[in-house]
């Protein structure tokens, strides 16, 4: 039986993207395969769960919620566990399954894509993340979108004062591969110390208009609601 390392489980409101404000049950998985300069999730501890022990833990939440959110870290690092857990979860709960992911593990997504309902995928703009990931990030994102396009998708890119136009051009190519109903979000970064700063309004507007012209789709600019509300 597969086990997964889980840092926390909690009820809160979705703070990002078009589902902002939705009451959700978050399961935060431990570990990530990327290192972003603006990361605001610092995981220092975890407990190991089997699918049965996690199901037992979830039964303790009696308040209504709309979706269960698989978040992290990077939940797809635990794809074998997710296959087992979601098979059981889907038999007992009708809530939607909402996957938050960095969009860099297309092979792992293939294993679970039929078991999730909503995929919220980060587009990791190299100039925003500060992660020296090279050109492979765009190939991984292309393959990820191809796998995920059968489902409801949200494509979200964090924009900082260091974000470059060349990344917007690459992002437009990723968007072109997504299905027609995908939601696209530019998210101005929440500042992290002195090193990571927000973009100015003119920059955001320019990026938005560029992507809309290139893709023919509406682009949303949305910040982090949960930070404004002071909740997780």
DAKA-V662369 format. One record per backbone hydrogen bond with DSSP energy under -0.5 kcal/mol. CO is the residue of the C=O (numbers start at 1). NH is the residue of the N-H. If there is no record, write none. Layout:
co->{CO/CO}
nh->{NH/NH}
This chain:
co->{4/4/5/6/8/10/12/14/15/16/17/19/22/23/23/24/24/25/26/26/27/27/28/28/31/31/36/40/41/42/47/49/50/51/52/53/54/55/57/58/60/66/67/67/68/68/69/69/70/71/74/75/76/78/79/80/81/82/83/84/85/86/88/88/89/89/96/96/97/97/97/98/98/99/99/100/101/105/106/107/108/108/109/109/112/112/113/117/118/118/119/119/120/121/122/123/124/125/125/126/129/130/131/133/134/135/135/136/137/138/139/140/141/142/143/144/145/147/148/152/153/154/154/155/156/157/159/159/160/164/164/165/166/167/168/169/170/171/172/173/174/175/179/183/184/185/185/186/186/187/189/191/192/192/195/196/197/200/201/202/203/204/205/206/207/208/209/210/211/212/220/220/223/224/224/225/226/226}
nh->{6/49/30/47/28/26/24/21/225/19/20/22/14/66/67/12/26/69/10/28/29/71/7/8/73/74/39/42/43/44/6/4/54/55/56/57/58/59/60/61/62/96/25/69/70/98/27/71/100/29/77/78/79/82/83/84/85/86/87/88/89/90/91/92/92/93/68/98/99/117/118/70/100/101/120/75/122/109/110/111/111/112/112/113/115/116/116/152/99/120/121/154/101/156/124/125/126/128/129/130/37/132/133/136/137/138/139/140/141/142/143/144/145/146/147/148/149/150/151/119/183/121/156/185/123/187/189/199/163/167/168/169/170/171/172/173/174/175/176/177/177/178/182/155/220/157/187/188/222/159/191/193/195/196/197/192/161/204/205/206/207/208/209/210/211/212/213/214/215/216/186/222/225/227/228/229/230/231}
